[in-house]
Amino acid sequence: MASHMHLTRRRAATLLLGTLAAGALPGWAQGNYPSKSIRLVVPFSAGGAVDTVGRGLGERLATQMGQAVIVDNKPGANANIGTEAVAKAEADGYTLLVAANGVVTNNVLYPKLSFNGLTDFAPVSQIGYAPLVLVVPADAPYKSVKELVAAAKAKPGSLSYGSAGNGSSGHLAGALFASEGKFDALHVAYKGGAPALVDLIAGRISFMLLNPLEVAAHLKSGRLRALAVSDAKRAPMLPDVLGTL
């Protein structure tokens, strides 16, 4: 399972840009957009992979467009809080959303949402892709996927894993991992990958599946140990970690 990040905006704004191509709005076509600051909503807590990518993107956009890009973190409910804020914003192209997998999966997991991730937004660009990395605390007794699974089976329910929220890529990947490995593990949902990482490093949860961007520094410092990546090949950022999960 891999993690995807997309930049999305309200569908109305995208349709408006479609009419621009036909010359329907010559003022915009002449380059009057953007004429004010842009709000870039990151629906996860600061310090996680989506936030890091979003802030880097915001800096580039600000430089290229000549307008301030204000990053607004609105974490919670697997990105639903921030996503809803963008859905309710004026569809004028000045409120953008950095969305992850949950913008699609949340429609199934949260049936009473006030918005529809499939129809209320339109993609502007895919800005990131990465496999997930299975990591454990550095002092964990298991050195391989096989040892982790064996430990989970030896004491059913004794292991736990964290994620950025119910329905996030880390949650779904962890559930799939437990299902395929035929063991039980308690899922602990956080408002983002960063706070979950704090508990993982402290040993309060047993393992996580995270974006390489979130774990590379902790692996280098020796605070975490990587067991595998969720891809058939090794991740460029982690060439020493097998791609066997």
N, C-alpha and C positions, 0 to 999 in steps of 0.2 A: 504494500500500500504506500502511496506517495502523497506528499503534501503539495497542493497547488495554491497559488495566490493570484488573484485577478484584481484589476482596478475596474470598478463599475460605477455607473452613474444612473440617474433616473432615466427611464426609457423615453420620456417626453423630450429630454434634452438631446438624446441621441437622434431621435426622429427630426428634431429641429436642425441638427447638423446635417442630416440627410437632405433637407430642403435647401440648406446653404449651398450644397454642391450644385444645385440647379439654378443658383443665383437668385433665389426667392427673397433673401435678406441681404442686400448689398452692403449694409453697414457692418454686419459681422464678417461677411466675405472679404471686406477690405482690411480685416485684422483688428477690429475693435475689441475682440475677446482675447484675453480677459481684461476688463477695465477696472477690476477691483480684486481684492484678495480672495483666494480659494481656500475653502475648508476641506481638509483631507481627514476623514474619519477613520480611525483604526479601532475596530471593535474588540480589541484585546488590551491587556495591561501593558504598560511600558516595559521594555527590556526583552520582550519575546521576539521571535523571528519575524512575524508579521509587522510588528512595530519597527524593528530595525530596517526592514526593507521599505516600509512606508516612509520613514524619516529620510532615508537616502533618496527615495523617489521625490519627496517634497522639496529637497534641496535642489535637485536637478530641474524640476519643473519651475521653481522660483527663478533660477538662473536663466532658463530658456525663455520664460514668459515675461519676465520683468515685473512680476507681481508676487507679493508675499503668499506663501502656502502655509497655512496654519494647521499643524497636526493636532487632532483632537481625539484623545484616547477615551473611549466609552466601552469599557469591558463589562462582561456579564452575560449569563445565559447562552453560552457558546456563540457569542457575537450578536445575539438577537437585539440587545439593547442599542448598540451602535448602529446596527443595520436598520432598525425601526426609525431611529433618528434621521437617517438619510432618506428613508422612504417617505417621511413626513415633511422633509425639507422642500423648498420651492425648486421645481425642476428647471433650473436656469443654467445648469452647467457649473455652478460655483460650489456645490457640495458633492464631493466624491467619496467613494468608499473603497478601502482596501479590504477585499473579501477573500476568505479561504473556503475550504470545502463545505463548511457549514451553511453557506448561502443556498446550497442545493439540498443537503441532507436534512436541514432543520424543517423543511416543509413536511417531512414525514414524521420527524421526532416531536415536533411541536405543532399539532393540528389546529391550535387556536390562535395562531399568529395574526397580527393586524396587517401583515403584508405578505406578498408572495415572492420569494426569492427568484423564481423562474420567470415571472412575468412583469414584476415591478421595476426591474433593473435590466440594463443592457450592458454587455462587456465593452470596455474601451480597449483594453490590452491585457494580455497575460504578462505578468512581470516577474514571475518566479516559479520554479519547479525544483523539487528535491525529494529524494527517498527519505524515509524516516530511519532513525538510528535507535537501536535497542541499547539503552544504557542502564547501568546499575551504579550504586555508590562504590567508591574506590575500595572500601574495606569489606565489600560483600564477599561471601565465601565462594560464590560461583564465578568461574572464569570462562564459561562458554554457555551457549544456548542450551546445550544438552544438560549441563549441570543445573541451570536455572529451572528447567522443566522438571528435572528429577527432584529438586528441592520442593517445588510446588506440589508435586504429586505425593511426596513423602508426608507432608503436613497440609492436607487440603484446607484452603481458605486462609492460610497463614501469610501469604504474600499479597501485596497491594501494588497498584500502579496509579500514577497520576496523569492528568491531561488538562488541556486548556478549557475543558467544559464538556458536558454531555453532548455527544454527537460530533465532537471535533475529530480530526484525523487521528490524533493520538489515542482517543477513546475507542474509536472503531477499530483501529489497528491492534490495540491491546486486547479488545474483546475477540478479534479474529485469531490473534496469537494464542490466547487461552483456549479457544474452541479447537483450533488445529492441534494444539499440544495436549488437549484433553485434561486440563487442570482448571481449578477455580482460583480466581484472584479478585480481591476487592478493588473496585474502581473508585478513585477519589477525584472529584471534579473541582477545578480551580477556575479563577477568572482569566487565566492566561498561563502560558508556559513558564514565564519567569518566576511567579510565586511557587509553582509546583517544583521547579528546579531547586529552590531553596530547601524544600522539605526532602527532596531526593538526596541532595548532597549531605544533609543532616542525618539521613538514614531513617527518616520517618515514613517513607514509602519505599517499596522494594525495587521497582524498575519503571522506566518510561520509554515511550517511543516518540522521538523528537526530531525536528529539523536539524541538519548538521550545523547550521549557522548558530543555533542555540547552545550546542554542546561542545563545539570545537575548542574553545578556550578552556573549558573545564576539563576536557580530556588532556589537553597539553599541560595543565597545571597539576594533573594527577588527582583531581577531586572526584572524577567519574571514570568509569571503565566502559568501553564500548564492546558489545558482544557480536553485533552483526548489523548490517543495513538491509532494509527491505527492498532489495533490488537484486537482479541477477549478476550485477557487476559491482565493483567497488566504487564508492563515491569519491570524486576527485579531491574533495576537502579532507577525506579520511582514507588515504590509500592503504593504510595498514589494517583496515577493518574489513573482514570478509563480507561479501555480499551474498549471504546464504539464507537469510530469514524468509 
